[in-house]
Amino acid sequence: MKPQHISLGPEELRRLKVEAVGERPYTERISTSFAILLIAMRESRGDYYPVLDELEYLEGRRKSSKTKQASQFDRDPRLRWLWHKHYSSARHIPRNIKICWGVKDIDLVLADVALRHGDDPGAWPRALARELVVGGYESRVGSLTGEWILYAVHEGLNYYLAIGTHEEGKDPEGLLTRLHLQCEAEWPFLFE
């Protein structure tokens, strides 16, 4: 079967982007591929609102973020024009908790729970679980990790290209190829 091509005009593209993020001031600066992904995320998993929260933060429409600060890629010169901002959702909680606790830190938590609840061993499991899970997650607020919102800055405005992963960041050539395929036709000035 021969692949079929889909053609969307400017009005259909605008409606697609409005469907993805609503009538926000940056709606036109969301790539078409990013808009499609956002709609799919809204329909299939819990990452949609955390991504919107970070977009609002990047646009100055939200005062705080619970994730790491946005930064430019600096490991590979071919990516220096590209920025990334973490977003974090429920599926990233285990990773953030794992990052928080090293073996030595877990020993300290166990010792603290034993000290505080030594006379009531029945309270240990609940106290330990709360400290490891809730305490671990809360300690990461402001530096939570997850996946990336990939964007470029042009004339003081953010152009939102895609969602990326830490693994993709280790493959600059593959990441660049994907971004060229998905976004260059829409915004060639970002790729000059």
GROMACS elastic network, one bead per residue, 0.5 to 0.9 nm:
[ bonds ]
;  ai    aj funct       b0    kb
    1     4     6  0.89430   500
    8    11     6  0.79098   500
    8    12     6  0.56481   500
    8    13     6  0.61785   500
    9    12     6  0.53454   500
    9    13     6  0.62250   500
    9    14     6  0.86826   500
   10    13     6  0.51238   500
   10    14     6  0.61679   500
   10    15     6  0.86980   500
   11    14     6  0.50539   500
   11    15     6  0.62123   500
   11    16     6  0.85924   500
   12    15     6  0.50834   500
   12    16     6  0.61235   500
   12    17     6  0.86720   500
   13    16     6  0.50370   500
   13    17     6  0.62784   500
   13    18     6  0.86237   500
   13    32     6  0.69178   500
   14    17     6  0.51713   500
   14    18     6  0.61539   500
   14    19     6  0.85624   500
   14    27     6  0.80476   500
   14    28     6  0.70127   500
   14    32     6  0.88747   500
   15    19     6  0.60415   500
   15    20     6  0.85836   500
   16    19     6  0.50446   500
   16    20     6  0.63475   500
   16    21     6  0.89643   500
   16    32     6  0.75809   500
   16    35     6  0.67772   500
   16    36     6  0.74890   500
   16    39     6  0.88102   500
   17    21     6  0.62685   500
   17    22     6  0.72930   500
   17    23     6  0.86440   500
   17    27     6  0.60678   500
   17    28     6  0.70077   500
   17    29     6  0.89533   500
   17    30     6  0.68408   500
   17    31     6  0.79816   500
   17    32     6  0.68206   500
   17    34     6  0.87077   500
   17    35     6  0.53972   500
   17    36     6  0.79717   500
   18    21     6  0.53674   500
   18    23     6  0.56458   500
   18    24     6  0.79377   500
   18    27     6  0.63914   500
   18    28     6  0.84574   500
   18    35     6  0.84898   500
   19    22     6  0.56969   500
   19    23     6  0.85473   500
   19    35     6  0.79611   500
   19    39     6  0.73227   500
   20    27     6  0.84238   500
   20    30     6  0.89042   500
   20    34     6  0.85998   500
   20    35     6  0.52068   500
   20    36     6  0.71292   500
   20    37     6  0.84619   500
   20    38     6  0.57813   500
   20    39     6  0.52816   500
   20    42     6  0.84883   500
   21    24     6  0.67421   500
   21    26     6  0.87642   500
   21    27     6  0.64256   500
   21    30     6  0.85341   500
   21    35     6  0.76106   500
   21    38     6  0.79714   500
   21    39     6  0.85760   500
   21    52     6  0.74180   500
   22    27     6  0.70747   500
   23    26     6  0.82448   500
   23    27     6  0.63608   500
   24    27     6  0.52641   500
   24    28     6  0.86039   500
   25    28     6  0.77054   500
   25    29     6  0.86414   500
   25    59     6  0.87416   500
   26    29     6  0.51779   500
   26    30     6  0.69182   500
   26    55     6  0.89196   500
   26    59     6  0.77925   500
   26   157     6  0.87551   500
   26   158     6  0.81342   500
   26   159     6  0.82600   500
   26   160     6  0.89303   500
   27    30     6  0.56476   500
   27    31     6  0.89358   500
   28    31     6  0.77210   500
   28   159     6  0.86465   500
   29   157     6  0.83640   500
   29   158     6  0.70340   500
   29   160     6  0.60473   500
   29   161     6  0.84667   500
   30    33     6  0.83223   500
   30    34     6  0.63067   500
   30    35     6  0.63295   500
   30   158     6  0.89222   500
   30   159     6  0.62264   500
   30   161     6  0.65500   500
   30   162     6  0.85718   500
   31    34     6  0.50697   500
   31    35     6  0.61472   500
   31    36     6  0.86798   500
   31   159     6  0.74838   500
   31   160     6  0.60329   500
   31   161     6  0.52805   500
   31   162     6  0.73667   500
   31   182     6  0.80836   500
   31   183     6  0.64449   500
   31   186     6  0.73319   500
   31   187     6  0.84801   500
   32    35     6  0.50046   500
   32    36     6  0.62712   500
   32    37     6  0.86441   500
   32   161     6  0.83738   500
   32   182     6  0.80358   500
   32   183     6  0.77395   500
   32   186     6  0.80474   500
   33    36     6  0.51416   500
   33    37     6  0.62336   500
   33    38     6  0.86499   500
   33   161     6  0.75917   500
   33   162     6  0.70661   500
   33   182     6  0.61674   500
   33   183     6  0.74319   500
   34    37     6  0.50183   500
   34    38     6  0.60877   500
   34    39     6  0.86505   500
   34   160     6  0.73223   500
   34   161     6  0.60413   500
   34   163     6  0.71268   500
   34   182     6  0.87263   500
   35    38     6  0.50792   500
   35    39     6  0.62858   500
   35    40     6  0.86507   500
   35   162     6  0.87226   500
   36    39     6  0.52398   500
   36    40     6  0.62800   500
   36    41     6  0.86319   500
   37    40     6  0.50201   500
   37    41     6  0.60369   500
   37    42     6  0.85707   500
   37   162     6  0.81812   500
   37   163     6  0.81887   500
   38    42     6  0.61196   500
   38    43     6  0.86415   500
   38    47     6  0.85385   500
   38    48     6  0.61893   500
   38    51     6  0.83049   500
   38    52     6  0.89515   500
   39    42     6  0.50887   500
   39    43     6  0.63661   500
   39    44     6  0.87102   500
   39    48     6  0.78863   500
   40    43     6  0.51361   500
   40    44     6  0.60285   500
   40    45     6  0.80950   500
   40    48     6  0.86123   500
   41    44     6  0.51981   500
   41    45     6  0.52950   500
   41    46     6  0.69460   500
   41    47     6  0.61117   500
   41    48     6  0.53561   500
   42    45     6  0.62429   500
   42    46     6  0.68919   500
   42    47     6  0.71766   500
   42    49     6  0.77909   500
   43    46     6  0.85604   500
   43    48     6  0.85402   500
   44    47     6  0.88223   500
   45    48     6  0.72636   500
   46    49     6  0.71373   500
   46    50     6  0.79191   500
   46    89     6  0.67724   500
   46    90     6  0.71610   500
   46    91     6  0.79681   500
   47    50     6  0.55240   500
   47    51     6  0.62647   500
   47    52     6  0.88108   500
   47    87     6  0.83700   500
   47    88     6  0.76505   500
   47    89     6  0.55995   500
   47    90     6  0.78710   500
   47    91     6  0.82846   500
   48    51     6  0.53828   500
   48    52     6  0.63985   500
   48    53     6  0.88027   500
   48    89     6  0.87271   500
   49    53     6  0.60541   500
   49    54     6  0.86582   500
   49    89     6  0.85126   500
   50    53     6  0.50330   500
   50    54     6  0.64009   500
   50    55     6  0.87313   500
   50    87     6  0.60834   500
   50    88     6  0.63130   500
   50    89     6  0.59922   500
   51    54     6  0.52349   500
   51    55     6  0.62485   500
   51    56     6  0.86615   500
   51    86     6  0.86612   500
   51    87     6  0.58114   500
   51    88     6  0.78609   500
   51    89     6  0.84966   500
   51   148     6  0.89805   500
   51   149     6  0.75180   500
   52    56     6  0.61102   500
   52    57     6  0.85475   500
   53    56     6  0.51440   500
   53    57     6  0.62685   500
   53    58     6  0.87554   500
   53    62     6  0.74601   500
   53    65     6  0.78977   500
   53    87     6  0.82960   500
   54    58     6  0.60976   500
   54    59     6  0.85253   500
   54    62     6  0.81912   500
   54    64     6  0.89043   500
   54    65     6  0.67607   500
   54    66     6  0.89203   500
   54    67     6  0.84806   500
   54    85     6  0.75805   500
   54    86     6  0.77731   500
   54    87     6  0.62943   500
   54   149     6  0.82978   500
   55    58     6  0.50547   500
   55    59     6  0.61924   500
   55    60     6  0.86889   500
   55    61     6  0.85208   500
   55    62     6  0.87031   500
   55    85     6  0.88680   500
   55   149     6  0.82755   500
   55   160     6  0.86638   500
   56    59     6  0.51356   500
   56    60     6  0.63064   500
   56    62     6  0.53832   500
   56    63     6  0.87685   500
   57    60     6  0.51314   500
   57    61     6  0.56525   500
   57    63     6  0.63795   500
   57    64     6  0.65041   500
   57    65     6  0.65289   500
   58    61     6  0.75606   500
   58    62     6  0.78817   500
   58    70     6  0.82310   500
   58    85     6  0.83128   500
   58   158     6  0.80651   500
   59    62     6  0.76419   500
   59   157     6  0.86636   500
   59   158     6  0.78042   500
   60    63     6  0.68260   500
   62    65     6  0.78630   500
   64   142     6  0.87820   500
   65    68     6  0.77760   500
   65    69     6  0.80423   500
   65    87     6  0.88516   500
   65   141     6  0.85713   500
   65   142     6  0.66069   500
   65   143     6  0.89301   500
   66    69     6  0.89411   500
   66    87     6  0.83321   500
   66    88     6  0.81670   500
   66   140     6  0.82451   500
   66   141     6  0.50312   500
   66   143     6  0.64370   500
   66   144     6  0.61812   500
   67    70     6  0.87942   500
   67    85     6  0.80097   500
   67    86     6  0.58933   500
   67    87     6  0.62193   500
   67    88     6  0.68503   500
   67   140     6  0.83132   500
   67   141     6  0.65861   500
   67   145     6  0.60961   500
   67   146     6  0.83058   500
   68    71     6  0.87284   500
   68    85     6  0.71127   500
   68    86     6  0.60770   500
   68    87     6  0.83187   500
   68   141     6  0.86878   500
   68   142     6  0.59284   500
   68   144     6  0.58940   500
   68   145     6  0.66947   500
   69    84     6  0.88225   500
   69    85     6  0.65106   500
   69    86     6  0.75304   500
   69   142     6  0.81155   500
   69   143     6  0.75581   500
   70    83     6  0.68630   500
   70    84     6  0.56046   500
   70    86     6  0.70713   500
   71    74     6  0.86223   500
   71    82     6  0.86651   500
   71    83     6  0.55239   500
   71    84     6  0.56725   500
   71    85     6  0.66850   500
   72    79     6  0.81021   500
   72    80     6  0.61250   500
   72    81     6  0.71341   500
   72    82     6  0.58298   500
   72    84     6  0.63179   500
   72    85     6  0.89659   500
   73    76     6  0.70651   500
   73    77     6  0.82010   500
   73    78     6  0.89897   500
   73    79     6  0.57180   500
   73    80     6  0.51384   500
   73    81     6  0.75140   500
   73    82     6  0.60194   500
   73    83     6  0.59994   500
   73    84     6  0.72850   500
   73   169     6  0.84844   500
   74    77     6  0.67067   500
   74    79     6  0.70804   500
   74    80     6  0.56625   500
   75    78     6  0.89047   500
   75    79     6  0.78172   500
   75    80     6  0.80323   500
   76    79     6  0.56096   500
   76    80     6  0.68215   500
   76   172     6  0.70956   500
   77    80     6  0.52934   500
   77    81     6  0.84154   500
   78    81     6  0.75523   500
   78    82     6  0.87678   500
   78   172     6  0.75534   500
   78   173     6  0.85349   500
   78   176     6  0.81902   500
   79    82     6  0.53671   500
   79    83     6  0.83551   500
   79   172     6  0.70568   500
   79   175     6  0.89890   500
   79   176     6  0.76943   500
   80    83     6  0.76665   500
   81   151     6  0.89268   500
   81   152     6  0.64017   500
   81   153     6  0.77435   500
   81   190     6  0.83269   500
   81   191     6  0.87307   500
   82   150     6  0.69672   500
   82   151     6  0.59947   500
   82   152     6  0.50718   500
   82   153     6  0.77872   500
   83   149     6  0.81908   500
   83   150     6  0.58324   500
   83   151     6  0.52314   500
   83   152     6  0.57513   500
   83   153     6  0.77717   500
   84   148     6  0.56723   500
   84   149     6  0.54505   500
   84   151     6  0.62079   500
   84   152     6  0.85060   500
   84   164     6  0.84210   500
   85   147     6  0.82403   500
   85   148     6  0.53765   500
   85   149     6  0.51719   500
   85   150     6  0.68016   500
   85   151     6  0.82455   500
   86   143     6  0.89381   500
   86   144     6  0.76662   500
   86   145     6  0.59602   500
   86   146     6  0.59243   500
   86   147     6  0.55635   500
   86   149     6  0.61988   500
   86   150     6  0.89150   500
   87   144     6  0.77929   500
   87   145     6  0.67331   500
   87   146     6  0.55419   500
   87   147     6  0.57934   500
   87   148     6  0.61175   500
   87   149     6  0.70478   500
   88    91     6  0.78903   500
   88    92     6  0.58917   500
   88    93     6  0.78402   500
   88   144     6  0.65065   500
   88   145     6  0.58859   500
   88   147     6  0.67418   500
   88   148     6  0.87974   500
   89    92     6  0.54363   500
   89    93     6  0.70346   500
   89   146     6  0.71384   500
   90    93     6  0.54006   500
   90    94     6  0.84210   500
   91    94     6  0.71383   500
   91    95     6  0.83373   500
   91   146     6  0.84865   500
   92    95     6  0.54281   500
   92    96     6  0.64060   500
   92    97     6  0.88232   500
   92   144     6  0.87184   500
   92   145     6  0.73185   500
   92   146     6  0.55026   500
   92   147     6  0.84026   500
   93    96     6  0.51882   500
   93    97     6  0.61712   500
   93    98     6  0.85568   500
   93   133     6  0.87400   500
   93   137     6  0.69810   500
   93   144     6  0.87835   500
   93   145     6  0.88430   500
   93   146     6  0.84864   500
   94    97     6  0.51261   500
   94    98     6  0.60520   500
   94    99     6  0.85939   500
   94   133     6  0.84782   500
   94   137     6  0.86299   500
   95    98     6  0.50514   500
   95    99     6  0.61910   500
   95   100     6  0.86720   500
   95   145     6  0.78885   500
   95   146     6  0.79035   500
   96    99     6  0.50728   500
   96   100     6  0.62461   500
   96   101     6  0.89309   500
   96   136     6  0.77028   500
   96   137     6  0.63751   500
   96   140     6  0.69257   500
   96   144     6  0.63755   500
   96   145     6  0.64067   500
   96   146     6  0.79693   500
   97   100     6  0.50386   500
   97   101     6  0.64436   500
   97   132     6  0.75292   500
   97   133     6  0.65059   500
   97   134     6  0.85707   500
   97   135     6  0.87097   500
   97   136     6  0.51932   500
   97   137     6  0.54782   500
   97   139     6  0.89245   500
   97   140     6  0.79415   500
   98   101     6  0.55362   500
   98   102     6  0.75570   500
   98   136     6  0.82172   500
   99   102     6  0.73280   500
   99   136     6  0.86879   500
   99   140     6  0.86418   500
  100   105     6  0.85000   500
  100   136     6  0.57186   500
  100   137     6  0.75083   500
  100   139     6  0.74165   500
  100   140     6  0.68653   500
  101   104     6  0.79110   500
  101   105     6  0.56314   500
  101   106     6  0.61128   500
  101   132     6  0.78536   500
  101   136     6  0.69621   500
  102   105     6  0.51566   500
  102   106     6  0.62932   500
  102   107     6  0.87856   500
  103   106     6  0.51926   500
  103   107     6  0.64439   500
  103   108     6  0.88879   500
  104   107     6  0.52019   500
  104   108     6  0.65422   500
  104   109     6  0.89192   500
  105   108     6  0.50233   500
  105   109     6  0.63036   500
  105   110     6  0.86924   500
  106   110     6  0.61520   500
  106   111     6  0.85522   500
  106   132     6  0.78649   500
  107   110     6  0.51125   500
  107   111     6  0.61798   500
  107   112     6  0.86008   500
  108   111     6  0.50698   500
  108   112     6  0.61112   500
  108   113     6  0.86454   500
  109   112     6  0.50359   500
  109   113     6  0.61580   500
  109   114     6  0.85288   500
  109   128     6  0.73989   500
  109   131     6  0.73648   500
  109   132     6  0.76050   500
  110   113     6  0.51903   500
  110   114     6  0.61175   500
  110   115     6  0.85516   500
  110   124     6  0.88577   500
  110   128     6  0.69800   500
  111   114     6  0.50835   500
  111   115     6  0.60915   500
  111   116     6  0.86456   500
  112   115     6  0.50249   500
  112   116     6  0.61139   500
  112   117     6  0.83928   500
  113   116     6  0.51574   500
  113   117     6  0.57487   500
  113   118     6  0.74296   500
  113   123     6  0.89269   500
  113   124     6  0.64212   500
  113   127     6  0.66162   500
  113   128     6  0.63231   500
  113   131     6  0.85289   500
  114   117     6  0.52558   500
  114   119     6  0.84425   500
  114   120     6  0.89217   500
  114   121     6  0.79571   500
  114   124     6  0.71022   500
  115   118     6  0.53117   500
  115   119     6  0.86620   500
  116   119     6  0.82772   500
  117   120     6  0.53098   500
  117   121     6  0.65326   500
  117   122     6  0.86049   500
  117   123     6  0.65126   500
  117   124     6  0.63805   500
  117   127     6  0.82596   500
  118   121     6  0.61372   500
  118   123     6  0.88262   500
  118   124     6  0.80774   500
  119   122     6  0.89704   500
  120   123     6  0.56428   500
  120   124     6  0.72106   500
  121   124     6  0.51995   500
  121   125     6  0.79869   500
  122   125     6  0.68754   500
  122   126     6  0.81706   500
  123   126     6  0.56966   500
  123   127     6  0.61431   500
  123   128     6  0.84536   500
  124   127     6  0.51668   500
  124   128     6  0.57461   500
  124   129     6  0.83263   500
  125   128     6  0.51441   500
  125   129     6  0.59663   500
  125   130     6  0.84850   500
  126   129     6  0.51959   500
  126   130     6  0.61061   500
  126   131     6  0.85586   500
  127   130     6  0.51971   500
  127   131     6  0.60938   500
  127   132     6  0.85517   500
  128   131     6  0.51678   500
  128   132     6  0.60236   500
  128   133     6  0.83953   500
  129   132     6  0.52439   500
  129   133     6  0.58644   500
  129   134     6  0.78328   500
  130   133     6  0.53756   500
  130   134     6  0.52513   500
  130   135     6  0.65434   500
  130   136     6  0.87227   500
  131   134     6  0.57334   500
  131   136     6  0.66755   500
  132   135     6  0.55959   500
  132   136     6  0.52362   500
  132   137     6  0.80609   500
  133   136     6  0.52001   500
  133   137     6  0.60705   500
  133   138     6  0.84959   500
  134   137     6  0.52111   500
  134   138     6  0.59710   500
  134   139     6  0.84535   500
  135   138     6  0.51364   500
  135   139     6  0.60267   500
  135   140     6  0.87821   500
  136   139     6  0.52997   500
  136   140     6  0.67318   500
  137   140     6  0.53445   500
  137   141     6  0.68441   500
  137   144     6  0.82454   500
  138   141     6  0.53617   500
  139   142     6  0.84332   500
  139   143     6  0.87222   500
  140   143     6  0.53433   500
  140   144     6  0.53488   500
  140   145     6  0.85160   500
  141   144     6  0.55714   500
  145   148     6  0.86642   500
  146   165     6  0.80676   500
  146   166     6  0.85258   500
  147   163     6  0.71188   500
  147   164     6  0.61203   500
  147   165     6  0.50684   500
  147   166     6  0.68070   500
  148   162     6  0.82285   500
  148   163     6  0.54861   500
  148   165     6  0.58931   500
  148   166     6  0.76342   500
  149   160     6  0.72850   500
  149   161     6  0.76848   500
  149   162     6  0.60924   500
  149   164     6  0.63309   500
  149   165     6  0.88690   500
  150   159     6  0.86914   500
  150   160     6  0.61998   500
  150   161     6  0.55752   500
  150   162     6  0.51858   500
  150   163     6  0.57714   500
  150   164     6  0.63510   500
  151   158     6  0.63474   500
  151   159     6  0.53663   500
  151   161     6  0.51558   500
  151   162     6  0.71094   500
  151   163     6  0.89720   500
  152   157     6  0.82047   500
  152   158     6  0.57183   500
  152   159     6  0.52459   500
  152   160     6  0.67062   500
  152   161     6  0.74427   500
  152   190     6  0.70480   500
  153   156     6  0.60291   500
  153   157     6  0.53833   500
  153   159     6  0.61290   500
  153   160     6  0.88445   500
  153   190     6  0.81833   500
  154   157     6  0.53472   500
  154   158     6  0.65373   500
  154   159     6  0.73008   500
  154   189     6  0.84140   500
  154   190     6  0.70641   500
  155   158     6  0.85601   500
  159   187     6  0.87480   500
  159   190     6  0.86140   500
  160   163     6  0.88425   500
  161   179     6  0.71790   500
  161   182     6  0.80236   500
  161   183     6  0.65305   500
  162   179     6  0.75685   500
  162   182     6  0.84308   500
  162   183     6  0.86281   500
  164   167     6  0.82832   500
  164   168     6  0.64318   500
  164   169     6  0.77046   500
  164   175     6  0.82449   500
  165   168     6  0.52385   500
  165   169     6  0.66196   500
  166   169     6  0.50813   500
  166   170     6  0.68713   500
  167   170     6  0.53368   500
  167   171     6  0.70865   500
  168   171     6  0.51676   500
  168   172     6  0.69837   500
  168   174     6  0.71726   500
  168   175     6  0.58859   500
  169   172     6  0.59491   500
  169   174     6  0.88813   500
  169   175     6  0.70162   500
  170   175     6  0.87324   500
  171   174     6  0.54304   500
  171   175     6  0.62281   500
  171   176     6  0.86639   500
  172   175     6  0.50741   500
  172   176     6  0.59980   500
  172   177     6  0.84744   500
  173   176     6  0.51952   500
  173   177     6  0.61219   500
  173   178     6  0.86656   500
  174   177     6  0.50911   500
  174   178     6  0.62370   500
  174   179     6  0.86878   500
  175   178     6  0.51767   500
  175   179     6  0.62247   500
  175   180     6  0.85978   500
  176   179     6  0.51104   500
  176   180     6  0.60223   500
  176   181     6  0.85129   500
  177   180     6  0.51675   500
  177   181     6  0.61656   500
  177   182     6  0.86013   500
  178   181     6  0.51665   500
  178   182     6  0.60658   500
  178   183     6  0.83347   500
  179   182     6  0.51185   500
  179   183     6  0.55628   500
  179   184     6  0.70268   500
  180   183     6  0.55206   500
  180   185     6  0.78509   500
  180   188     6  0.89203   500
  180   191     6  0.76516   500
  181   184     6  0.64149   500
  181   185     6  0.78061   500
  182   185     6  0.76331   500
  182   186     6  0.82426   500
  183   186     6  0.53733   500
  183   187     6  0.62335   500
  183   188     6  0.77943   500
  183   190     6  0.89229   500
  183   191     6  0.89749   500
  184   187     6  0.51779   500
  184   189     6  0.80160   500
  184   190     6  0.73604   500
  184   191     6  0.64541   500
  185   188     6  0.57063   500
  187   190     6  0.58567   500
  187   191     6  0.75885   500
  188   191     6  0.54212   500
  188   192     6  0.67263   500
  189   192     6  0.54823   500
